[in-house]
Amino acid sequence: MSLTFASWNINSIRTRAHLVKDWLDRNPNCTLLCLQEIKCETEKFPNLFEEAGFHVAVAGQKTYNGVALISRVPLTVTANHLPGFESDEARYIEAEIEGVTIGNLYLPNGNSGGEAGFAKKLNFFDALHQRSLNLQKEERSFAFIGDYNVCPTDEDYAPKALSPDDALLRPESRAGFRRLLWSGLTDALRCLHPTGQHYTFWDYQAGAYQRNSGLRIDHALLSPRLADRLTSFIIDKDERGRERPSDHVPVVVTLS
């Protein structure tokens, strides 16, 4: 059975709920949309999606962070917090849908809070790595999709888009991403497009979108069984050109 799911850091769902609903209406084949940085408490998540017949699961937080799932079919939430990540920040929600486990994540940026803030980023990577090992041990088909806040290689950001000491580029951040790959996961985009500049984020400042000075920080990592079913990975870049858009765009994965 084919399955299409997507990820989008929406940078405030209450500001951009209409953009999300419009995108879902224009992409009827997308069964599940994973949102990050919804920036609202669970009970304040817009109700227009449930009113339209969608199934919604939210792990919210006031003002910051927050993740949500919007599905066309029933889903079973298996975790609303990443096991092993010792923080009360809402950065992970996981659900099973049509036999596939989807972990929707918003990994800490790591640039604020000094070394303690960066340590939180690495702690999340450690917990996600352990979750990968556990899910593989259980022989689950799964994907970790969302905003990883890391450019895995120099090809994943435009020249001069970041300073060399940015947390998105630090060796420890990249090592955390590589360790997930070494655990047996597949980077969906690089599986289909091994080389080339493919960006998912453009800053609001200095005409970054118009200059295509972007970053690839929204990733989908697939377990071995799902990687065998991968047929496409699409970056919906046009969404960045909408009025009052998020600084990220949707990324869409399709499995056979």
Rosetta blueprint (number, residue, H / E / L):
1 M L
2 S L
3 L E
4 T E
5 F E
6 A E
7 S E
8 W E
9 N E
10 I L
11 N L
12 S L
13 I H
14 R H
15 T H
16 R H
17 A H
18 H H
19 L H
20 V H
21 K H
22 D H
23 W H
24 L H
25 D H
26 R H
27 N L
28 P L
29 N L
30 C L
31 T L
32 L E
33 L E
34 C E
35 L E
36 Q E
37 E L
38 I L
39 K L
40 C L
41 E L
42 T H
43 E H
44 K H
45 F L
46 P L
47 N L
48 L H
49 F H
50 E H
51 E H
52 A L
53 G L
54 F L
55 H E
56 V E
57 A E
58 V E
59 A E
60 G L
61 Q L
62 K L
63 T L
64 Y L
65 N L
66 G L
67 V E
68 A E
69 L E
70 I E
71 S E
72 R L
73 V L
74 P L
75 L L
76 T E
77 V E
78 T E
79 A E
80 N L
81 H L
82 L L
83 P L
84 G L
85 F L
86 E L
87 S L
88 D L
89 E L
90 A L
91 R L
92 Y E
93 I E
94 E E
95 A E
96 E E
97 I E
98 E L
99 G L
100 V E
101 T E
102 I E
103 G E
104 N E
105 L E
106 Y E
107 L L
108 P L
109 N L
110 G L
111 N L
112 S L
113 G L
114 G H
115 E H
116 A H
117 G H
118 F H
119 A H
120 K H
121 K H
122 L H
123 N H
124 F H
125 F H
126 D H
127 A H
128 L H
129 H H
130 Q H
131 R H
132 S H
133 L H
134 N H
135 L H
136 Q H
137 K H
138 E L
139 E L
140 R L
141 S L
142 F E
143 A E
144 F E
145 I E
146 G E
147 D E
148 Y L
149 N L
150 V L
151 C L
152 P L
153 T L
154 D H
155 E H
156 D H
157 Y E
158 A L
159 P L
160 K L
161 A L
162 L L
163 S L
164 P L
165 D L
166 D L
167 A L
168 L L
169 L L
170 R L
171 P H
172 E H
173 S H
174 R H
175 A H
176 G H
177 F H
178 R H
179 R H
180 L H
181 L H
182 W H
183 S L
184 G L
185 L L
186 T E
187 D E
188 A H
189 L H
190 R H
191 C H
192 L H
193 H L
194 P L
195 T L
196 G L
197 Q L
198 H L
199 Y L
200 T L
201 F E
202 W E
203 D L
204 Y L
205 Q L
206 A L
207 G L
208 A H
209 Y H
210 Q H
211 R H
212 N L
213 S L
214 G E
215 L E
216 R L
217 I L
218 D E
219 H E
220 A E
221 L E
222 L E
223 S L
224 P H
225 R H
226 L H
227 A H
228 D L
229 R L
230 L E
231 T E
232 S E
233 F E
234 I E
235 I E
236 D L
237 K H
238 D H
239 E H
240 R H
241 G H
242 R L
243 E L
244 R L
245 P L
246 S L
247 D L
248 H E
249 V L
250 P L
251 V E
252 V E
253 V E
254 T E
255 L E
256 S L
